Amino acid sequence: MLRIITSFFGFLFSWAVIGAVMALAGLVAIFMIYGRDLPDHAQLAQYEPATLSRIYSGEGLLMDEFARERRIFTPIDEIPDTLKQAFISAEDKNFYDHHGFDPIGIAVAIRDAARGQRLRGASTITQQVMKNFLLTGDRSGERKVKEIILATRLEATLSKDEILELYLNEIFLGQNSYGVTAAAQSYFAKPLDELTLAEIAYLAALPQAPSNLHPVRQKDRAVARRNYVLDQMRENGYVSGEAAEAAKAEDLLTVQGGHIASARSQMPPRDYFTDEIRRELSSSLGDEELFTGGLTIRASVNPEYQEAAVRALREGLEEYDRGTGIYRGPAATIDPEKFDPIAEETWRRAISATRVARDIDGWYPAVVLGIGETSVRIGIEGIPEDEDGHYLTFADASWARVKTDSGRYRAATGPDDMWDVGDVVFVENIADEGAEEPEWSYRQIPGIQGGFVAMDTQTGRVLAMQGGFSYQSSVFNRATQALRQPGSSFKPFVYAAALDNGYSPATIVVDAPVEVETAQGVWRPQNASERYYGPAPIRTGLEQSRNLMTIRIAQDVGMSTVAEYAERFGVYDDMPNLISYSLGAGETTLYKMVAAYAMFANGGMRVEPTLVDRVQNRYGETIYRHDQRNCIDCEADVLALASAPKIESEAERIMDAITAYQITSMLRGAVSRGTSRAAVGSLGLNLAGKTGTTNDAKDVWYVGYSPRIAAGCYMGYDAPTPLGRSAFGGTLCAPVFAEFIKVVMEGQGPVKWPVPPGGYFINIDRSTGQRLADNASGPSVQTEYIKDGQQTIVGGYGQTVDGGWRMGADVPLQQGVSRAAVERVQVRGGGTKVLPSNPSLGSMSSGGLY
């Protein structure tokens, strides 16, 4: 009997041994089969996660972020120990003891599944790293085997802390947040070292199912999982029982629940400047590098100047829009059935869901809750309700006319004629500071749009840029993307071409009618005043923006020369040789025009405009730097012994320095005596600038500058439409420039312009161009800087260009004359005609217009 029993157990033992050997052999075979052709785990040692890129101002203030996956990489030694312990407790409490996989955890998972519970993956943190980085997320035995194999290999390659670093920076935690640092900002708007124990435990709860643990929609489930993590931390000895219980008693307060202001809300709203940086860097570096490379981008913006530019442009656009007296309708509408005017939470929820601009300083979206005889009751986003409610009076908006069914406009008769319950409008508090009650005034986004750019004339650094009234209402950047006719603001390039090709400030040009044969017929350009003024110095032509003088100059020097100058300054890429382009008929951008004027301001040196000073990669290495100038004598062991630094520039000279000074002198005259004298000249800052107004005033411009800053404004409807008879560059855009430059030059006196060598000063009569004695004085005396070699005798005149037209005997030389007072003689055959010499005018050459 004993032998039988012994034999039976021997049999069982033999089969157990054979079974174990076969099972082991099977496992070895499985691991050998699945261990082939696995991804290279060693690459994780050079892990470079997709990390968000950030834009900072020159003062180091965070302006914007760009990311495909919101991730902020944080080294393991900068992650708080409590946070590491929370994730280990929640996901892999034996992390520091196992070698990649946890046999005990796997056994427990199998046992639980055998009891009918949900099958758990029992994955360690190392296995999760393998799944996230090198494998797919499918739930299969094959993937689990591969996961274990790679996990054991990784444990032999990286340290535990290095593996944990990968995990905590890669794990998806909901709200488009990857990694713990990004998640801390997304949920709690905090850096890691400011998180409470309860907040840390919530983050550690999320890897299990971030979409099912939303802090608002699944709050109870989220709190339960958070509390489980706290219990695990207590069991593992990471926190005391008292600390765990105190954290469990805390409410789950998050950004998503509206309890905390989001990290994004603590940054300025995205605007035209940062969006243009995105466009610029996407073009030069590529989207992949920008959105995943973890770049640190230093913008050229000056926040004070940017604020001034935005405010000045908005005020200018709004003033014009109000002047039209047109009501443009509500910003949005809400179905009155979707809110209760009495229940505050309902209309607040409804208005927060509307897509309206919220980036206009001082403006608030408001919903019409009720309509009375003289006012409407409004609920205002972000403004607490008071006992009596908030009201918008009809009298405040009575300037606005409403559109009839016939398309015409008529005066509104009352608040119910303009607004309906559910209309979303903009309001602004115009009560005096310190007033007890607010006074709400109606606002609307203008129909007219525009752009503004300010630039450092020495470096091309864009200091301010606004591409429209509101980025959130229209992302189209009219400063860089809108192609518009610059009108008369192009004329300085015609005069620069002339001054570099034999003209001097004393050259006389005849202002009289011209006719140009074109494919469309005869073109008869006119001055804006529709008057003709006879011979005058070219300064007068630029200061007073005389079209006919400009055409004669362009035809005399040749449109091919003018085109070459326009392309050299970057105004156009390939300008056709059409005479109409001399009056600004071609299309360009405000960005290019301001950059071109900056080259006048700096004495004729090329500048490359940029919105970015420097770009550094994730390792702090500079991969782009705009300023390529060299600093001489900038290094010294002892600061007190250092010599004054010198800046060496290799910038290309694109025009003669004296020509640049002469153009600037004329544009200073345009400010003090021309079309911008009321807005800009009255500031008394000795600035230079030029207005521009196209045919029918569809586009109005102003570009001005000091020796250090060039700035420009453009206004017009996106679909070119006449702005009205009173619309000019000097009346619409020049005041915008003036408001901006007052901020820039606050506390400064009139600027001084350096005089380049190689010339000499003479006096001429401002009206006739006659050379005067050096000691001449009086209101008609104009001092001009002449290049060496350009001789003009006292009592004489410079070269006179008539453009091929003979002046009638009754044309006065100094005062305006009508069209009828001028005899026009056409030069036929495409040739030129030299008129007989006139002792009082000097020689005259024909521009060959026909």
C-alpha angles and dihedrals in degrees: 000000000000089000091053092050092046091049091049094052090043088054091050092047092050092051091045090052092045090047092049091048091048092046090049090047089049092051091048090050092048092049091046091050096046092036091070123095094004119157116274105265092190090075089075088073086071094044114166108177124203099266131183120255121227134208119213131188122236087266091056096253116147109247107170146342133220123197143150089201115021101236133146111191113225123185115239093246090059094052112094115250092232090059092050090049092050093055092044091051092048099042112018119003091177092052096123093046107047129072100232103307133045114229092187091052091049091050091050091049091051091048092051091049090051089055090056098260124135113287109250124203094226088206119169122222088258091054091049089053089054092048094048096045109029111014140050124260097240117131104237139128091239092058091046091054091049089047092055093047093051092043092056090048092049092050088059092050106041134036121248092254092051090052091048090049090056091048098048092049097044106039116110111235103175132260089073087293120142117188131011098276094056091043092052089056095043096051104027106013089232139118116247096258092058097053118116122229091256092051092048090051091052091053090049089051093058103074090071094064116338093180091054096046100060109160092229110025094040099023097143092051091045092052091048092053091045090053090049089056090051090051091051091050089053093048091050091051097246096120135019123253091247092053092047093050092047090052091047089054092058121100118242101250115179144159089254091057092052093245095113130040109245121249087240091057089055089061123069112270114264109274143178093277098057093038090054089051088054090052093046096048094042087058097046103033103021131246093270094059094043098047099037107021100085092233124181108215122193110204123210093226122127104213094209092050091044091054091048092049094050093047094047095048094046092049091049094049093045093048091054092045092051088050090061089059093216124145107217098194132249121323089233139341131231123202104248088221090067097064142034114228089212096048104072096195091058098055092040089054090047096049093046088058094057120101104231132136113278098172099084110108112238095007122115129192110237133183122219107241100174140358125227133178097271104012146018127236112235137192110217124209112239094008118105117238117247130207096268097036129230124289139196114206122221090223089066091058099035090109089073120090121208126227119248127214089260091059095252126118128240136176115274115245099209145332093287088056091060108029141039130196107274096032113136113216136167121250134183130198107240097173117126116268110273094023114147095224128039120239110214120210127192118248133182135187106256123245090223117077136193148161141235132201131180121188141182105248094211100049107017091239109158105229098181136008133173119179100191145337095292131002092209092054094046126005093193106117108222092185094063108013107038112094107207138159110264094205116191093353085080093060096088089069090056090051092045090055089051095048090051090050106054104296123120131193086260094059113121120222124189116237105208138121120294135188124209124196110225135170088259093050136268114344115208108188120196139196114256089252091050087231133112125223109190125227117356138157114271089247087069090051092057098036093050094034095235109189097197094051089050092051092050091050092048093049092046096052092035130252090248088063092046090049091050090054093047090052092045090055091046096242091125132013096212113005117193118229094250118142091220088067089069087070093049099264093143123087125248139144132267089235091060094044094053091048090051093050089049087065090057089050097051095048100265103309121140117250126189109216116227140171093201127069099182142354123203127187126229090279095054094254115143110240096170133025121174100197105073095173118124124232112221119207091006095133125074136150091224119036093209090058095047119113122230109283120246125208115219116199129191093194116147119250109230101176140019112279091227091053089053090051091048093050090048090050091053092046089050085057089050088057096046099037107011139074096303098047094107096051105030106013091057089065089072093217098128092238128163125228149136135221125220129201123171129209111300087006093271089147127028124189144179126186120178139162151187122207089274108031133041119191136175142188132203128187133182144113115282088237098049108252130163111267095206139267095287094051115107136146088252094054101040111024103026092063089052090053090046093053090050097046091049088064093045095049100035110150093013127114129219112317122245121225118214114235114227119223123253103066146067138223124249134176121237135174106262093218105039102023091231114155111250132198117277091247095050117129139178140092093291095055115106121188113216131187111228127194116246109267096033100109124194121173123221108267093021135097136234126241114312122214116198101170095229100302129120115222119231118243091244096057109111115221098220111030133061119268133194127248091257092058094063125080109213121207117187120217106223132202095034094277132120132249125211111208122217115278115269113206092213096051107031123225119340126210126196123240090206098234115169 
